[in-house]
Amino acid sequence: MMKRRSNYGGCVSDGSATTTSSTYKDEEIDWEMRPGGMLVQKRTDKSDSSAPNVRIRVAYGALRYEIFVNSQATFGELKKLLTAETGLQAGEQRLIFRGKEREDGDYLDMCGVKDRSKVILMEDPCSREKRAIEMRRNAKIQTARRTISDVSMELDKLAEQVSAIEKSISNGTKVPEVQITTLIEMLMRQAIKLDGISTEGDASAQKNLLGKRVQKCVETLDVLKISNARVKPVIVTTKWETFDPPIPTTAHWEFFD
């Protein structure tokens, strides 16, 4: 911090004399170093409020934006305004002015930004790569959820068939063994689908629940298969009704002269 001594409205007296018409006032001024090594007076909120606003033209690819900002704002503050317009976070932005990338702490007016100046906005390559990875990850998660949903719907239908077979066998009706075997194979196909799904978080928990449900249905069918073998098939006999043969009749012929 540096001090500057100012003399207001009077002359300076020597050390032994006093002058009533002269006053001395010490002003404490804060200084800061600007980019390029320039030492200037540190700005305050009061000085910023009196600075005019400027309109900055921002080019982002084929898009164009006009941003109104205080002329003594920083490029970091400009990035915050651009976040609302572009959706890019401040850390994902790179601002180019006069062929040079500007740091967040650089002041607009100190870098020569004036009204209707043009600034180029570019997305940080690392951020672009992270966003692409995140999009692929989200797409993978959505695909896994759709597959799990399809398996769940198919499993509901197969579970209804298992219940129907169980009810038939409990009522003493023998079920064709091929029907039970086919149903087990269909359940195992759904189990294979579940094993091929890469999941995480809630989807992983749902996948595990469906896997346990498939296993339970298969175990139930294995038990029903044994019970079905013990069910005696119902033998249907047909009783035929017999009839006596008809009585032969003789024809009487009448002769005429």
C-alpha positions in Angstrom: 0.0 0.0 0.0 1.3 3.5 -0.9 0.4 6.8 0.7 0.0 10.1 -1.0 0.1 13.4 0.9 -2.1 16.2 -0.4 -2.1 19.9 0.4 -5.5 21.6 0.2 -5.9 25.4 -0.1 -2.8 26.5 1.7 0.9 26.7 1.8 3.2 24.4 3.6 4.8 25.8 6.8 8.0 24.7 8.3 8.3 22.5 11.3 8.2 25.4 13.9 5.3 27.3 12.4 1.6 26.6 12.2 -0.7 27.8 9.5 -4.4 27.9 10.2 -5.3 28.3 6.5 -3.5 25.1 5.6 -4.6 21.6 6.3 -2.9 18.4 5.5 -4.8 15.2 4.7 -3.4 11.8 4.3 -5.1 9.6 1.7 -4.5 5.9 1.7 -4.6 4.5 -1.8 -4.6 0.8 -2.8 -2.5 -0.1 -5.8 -2.6 -3.2 -8.0 -0.5 -4.6 -10.8 -2.3 -4.8 -14.1 -1.4 -7.3 -16.9 1.8 -6.1 -18.5 3.3 -4.8 -15.3 1.4 -1.5 -15.1 0.8 -0.2 -11.6 -2.6 1.4 -11.2 -5.0 2.5 -8.5 -7.1 -0.4 -7.3 -10.7 -0.2 -8.4 -13.6 -0.1 -5.9 -17.3 -0.7 -6.2 -17.8 3.1 -6.4 -15.6 3.5 -9.4 -17.2 0.5 -11.1 -20.7 1.8 -10.7 -19.8 5.0 -12.5 -18.3 3.1 -15.5 -20.5 2.9 -18.6 -21.9 -0.3 -20.0 -20.6 -1.5 -23.4 -22.2 -3.8 -25.9 -19.9 -6.7 -26.8 -20.5 -8.9 -29.9 -19.7 -12.5 -29.2 -19.2 -15.1 -32.0 -19.6 -18.7 -31.0 -19.3 -20.8 -34.2 -22.2 -19.8 -36.4 -24.1 -18.2 -33.5 -23.9 -14.5 -32.6 -24.7 -12.9 -29.3 -24.7 -9.3 -28.0 -23.9 -8.9 -24.3 -24.2 -5.7 -22.3 -21.6 -5.5 -19.6 -19.8 -2.9 -17.5 -16.8 -1.7 -19.3 -14.6 -2.3 -16.2 -15.8 -5.9 -15.7 -13.5 -8.8 -16.1 -13.6 -11.5 -18.7 -14.5 -13.9 -16.0 -17.7 -11.9 -15.3 -18.4 -11.9 -19.1 -18.2 -15.7 -19.1 -20.9 -15.8 -16.4 -23.2 -13.8 -18.6 -22.4 -16.1 -21.5 -23.3 -19.1 -19.5 -27.0 -18.1 -19.5 -26.9 -17.6 -23.3 -24.9 -20.6 -24.4 -25.3 -23.2 -21.7 -21.5 -23.5 -21.4 -20.1 -23.2 -17.9 -17.5 -20.6 -17.3 -14.8 -23.3 -17.0 -15.7 -24.6 -20.4 -15.3 -21.3 -22.2 -12.3 -19.7 -23.9 -12.6 -16.1 -24.8 -10.4 -14.8 -27.6 -9.9 -11.0 -28.1 -7.5 -9.6 -30.7 -6.1 -13.0 -31.3 -5.2 -13.8 -27.7 -7.0 -15.9 -25.1 -7.9 -13.7 -22.1 -7.7 -14.8 -18.5 -10.7 -14.6 -16.2 -8.9 -11.8 -14.2 -8.2 -9.6 -17.2 -10.3 -6.4 -17.3 -12.2 -5.5 -20.4 -11.2 -1.9 -20.7 -7.5 -2.6 -19.9 -7.4 -5.1 -22.8 -8.9 -2.5 -25.1 -12.5 -3.8 -25.2 -14.8 -1.0 -26.3 -18.4 -0.7 -27.3 -19.3 -3.1 -30.2 -16.0 -4.9 -29.8 -15.9 -8.5 -31.1 -15.0 -11.4 -28.9 -14.7 -15.0 -30.0 -16.0 -17.7 -27.8 -14.6 -21.2 -28.1 -15.4 -24.4 -26.1 -12.5 -25.8 -24.2 -11.4 -29.0 -26.0 -11.1 -30.9 -22.7 -14.6 -29.9 -21.8 -15.9 -31.0 -25.2 -14.3 -34.4 -24.8 -15.7 -34.7 -21.3 -19.1 -33.8 -22.6 -18.9 -36.4 -25.4 -17.9 -39.1 -22.8 -20.8 -38.0 -20.6 -23.2 -38.2 -23.5 -22.1 -41.7 -24.5 -22.4 -42.7 -20.8 -25.9 -41.4 -20.6 -26.9 -43.1 -23.8 -25.5 -46.4 -22.5 -27.5 -45.9 -19.3 -30.7 -45.2 -21.2 -30.2 -48.3 -23.4 -29.7 -50.4 -20.3 -32.8 -49.1 -18.7 -34.9 -49.8 -21.8 -33.5 -53.3 -22.1 -34.3 -53.9 -18.4 -37.8 -52.6 -18.9 -38.4 -55.0 -21.9 -37.1 -57.9 -19.8 -39.4 -57.0 -17.0 -42.5 -56.9 -19.2 -41.6 -60.2 -20.8 -41.0 -61.8 -17.4 -44.4 -60.7 -16.3 -46.0 -62.7 -19.1 -43.9 -65.8 -18.4 -44.7 -65.6 -14.7 -48.4 -65.7 -15.6 -47.8 -68.9 -17.5 -45.9 -70.4 -14.6 -48.9 -69.6 -12.3 -51.3 -71.2 -14.8 -49.2 -74.4 -14.9 -49.0 -74.5 -11.2 -52.7 -74.2 -10.8 -53.4 -76.9 -13.4 -51.1 -79.4 -11.7 -52.5 -78.6 -8.2 -56.0 -79.4 -9.6 -54.7 -82.8 -10.7 -54.5 -82.0 -14.4 -51.4 -83.3 -16.1 -49.6 -80.7 -18.3 -47.5 -81.7 -21.3 -43.9 -81.9 -20.3 -42.8 -80.0 -23.4 -44.8 -77.0 -22.2 -42.8 -76.8 -19.0 -39.5 -77.4 -20.8 -40.2 -74.6 -23.3 -41.1 -72.2 -20.6 -37.9 -72.9 -18.7 -35.9 -72.2 -21.9 -37.7 -68.9 -22.4 -36.9 -67.8 -18.9 -33.2 -68.7 -19.4 -33.1 -66.5 -22.5 -34.2 -63.6 -20.3 -31.5 -64.4 -17.8 -28.9 -64.3 -20.6 -30.2 -60.8 -21.6 -29.8 -59.6 -18.1 -26.3 -60.9 -17.8 -25.3 -58.9 -21.0 -26.6 -55.6 -19.6 -23.9 -53.3 -18.1 -25.6 -51.2 -15.4 -24.8 -49.0 -12.4 -26.7 -47.4 -9.5 -30.5 -47.9 -9.5 -30.5 -49.9 -12.8 -28.0 -52.4 -11.3 -30.3 -53.0 -8.3 -33.3 -53.5 -10.6 -31.3 -55.9 -12.7 -30.4 -58.0 -9.7 -34.1 -58.1 -8.6 -35.1 -59.4 -12.1 -32.4 -62.0 -12.0 -33.7 -63.3 -8.7 -37.2 -63.4 -10.1 -36.1 -65.4 -13.1 -34.3 -67.9 -10.9 -37.3 -68.3 -8.7 -39.6 -69.0 -11.7 -37.1 -71.6 -13.0 -36.9 -73.3 -9.6 -40.7 -73.4 -9.4 -40.9 -75.1 -12.8 -38.4 -77.7 -11.8 -40.5 -78.6 -8.8 -43.7 -78.6 -10.9 -42.0 -80.8 -13.4 -41.5 -83.5 -10.8 -45.1 -83.0 -9.5 -46.4 -83.2 -13.0 -44.8 -86.6 -13.5 -46.7 -88.0 -10.6 -50.0 -86.9 -11.9 -51.9 -89.8 -13.4 -53.4 -89.0 -16.7 -57.1 -89.2 -17.0 -58.1 -92.1 -19.2 -61.2 -91.4 -21.2 -63.1 -94.6 -22.3 -65.8 -94.6 -24.9 -68.8 -96.8 -24.4 -70.3 -98.1 -27.6 -74.0 -99.0 -27.8 -74.8 -102.2 -29.8 -77.9 -102.9 -31.7 -79.5 -106.3 -32.7 -79.3 -107.1 -36.4 -82.6 -106.5 -38.3 -85.0 -109.4 -38.8 -84.9 -110.6 -42.4 -88.1 -110.2 -44.3 -89.4 -112.3 -47.2 -91.2 -110.7 -50.0 -94.5 -112.2 -51.2 -95.2 -111.9 -54.8 -98.6 -111.8 -56.2 -99.2 -113.6 -59.5 -101.7 -112.5 -62.1 -103.1 -114.5 -64.9 
